[in-house]
C-alpha cells in the first residue's frame, strides 16, 4: 500500500507505478488464506476476518480504498426489501426477505421524503462522516481513504421503491417520477451539505444510473432530472474543495460527458463502460479506476488474463490519475490461481 502513490494519482501527479484497488477480493477467503497464510474462512470470527482482510489489502497494495457511509440505513427501515442472491463466500449474504414499501406505483408517485423521513440534524451527520473517515484512516493509514454516499439519486430511488415499482411509476408518468426525483434530491441534499463539511478530502459518490444494456429510462429524462440534480448536490462538495470520485455500475458510456460536466474529479466503472473514451478525453484532467473484466479471471486462460491486464494498462498507463482494478469485483468463486496470476501480471506491468 502506498498513500503517496494513491494521493499523487488523485492529484494527477504521475506516480512511478500504476496504483490499484480492488473490490470484494478482501472477502475471498481462499485467496486471502493463500496470500496471507492466515487460516481463515467464512466461518471464522470477525476479528480473524478483519485481520486477514487487512493483511491481504497490504499484500496486494491497495492504494485507494473504496468506502462509503450512507446506504439504505438512512431510510429508517422505510424502504423496499428486494432480497439478495448468493454472492459472498459461503452464501452468507443470501436473503429472501422481500417487502414492498409501495404496492401501487401510483402511490409511489406521491412519495414525499420530507414527510416520510423528516429533517436531519446536520451536526450529527457531519460527526458521522468524520468518525467514518477517521476510522478508515486508523485502519489503513498507508492508503487514500474516504467516506461518501451510496444512495445519491437513482440508487436511493431503487432502494426506496424496488425495481418493479420504480420502473412502473416512471413508465406511467415520467414527469411525475421526475418530480419524485426532485423531491428526493432536495432531501438527500442534507447529506451532501454535511459531507461537504466533513474532514475527508476525497469523497465517493455512488449512483447506479444504468444497467449493463445502458440507460433504462430515456436519456432525455436523465438530462432533465438526474444531471441537473447532480449539479446541485455536488455544488457544496466542489465549493469545499473535495475530490469527487463517481461510481456507477453498468454501462454509462453515453453519459460520461454529462457526469464530467457535473464537476466530478474521477470515474469508477465496470468493464462495459468505455474506459478508452474516458482516457482519451479526460485522462489528463480526471482520475479513473478500472476496468479489468472479472469474467476473464473467472474462466479465462493465463493468456486471457495477461491480455486483459495489458488492455487496461495500454489505456491507462500514460494517464496520471489511472488506478488499476477489476471493474466488477473479484468474487469468492474466482479461481485462486487465476486471481494470483492477475496480481502477478499487474505487479509486472505496473511500473512506468
Secondary structure, DSSP 8 states (H G I E B T S, - for coil): --HHHHHHHHTT---SB-EE--SSGGG-HHHHHHHH-----TTS-HHHHHHHHHHHHHHTTB-B-----BSGGGGTT-S-EEEE-S-SGGGTT-EEEEE-S-SSHHHHTT--HHHHH----HHHHHHHHHHHHHHHHHH-TTSB--EEES-SSHHHHHHHH-HHHHHHHHHH-HHHHHHHHHHHHHHHHHHHHHHHTSS-SEEEEE---EETTEESS-HHHIIIIIHHHHHHHHHHHHHTT-EEEEE--S--GGGHHHHHHTT-SEEE--TTS-HHHHHHHHTTTSEEEEEE-HHHHHH--HHHHHHHHHHHHHHHTTSTTEEEEETT---TTS-HHHHHHHHHHHHHH-B-
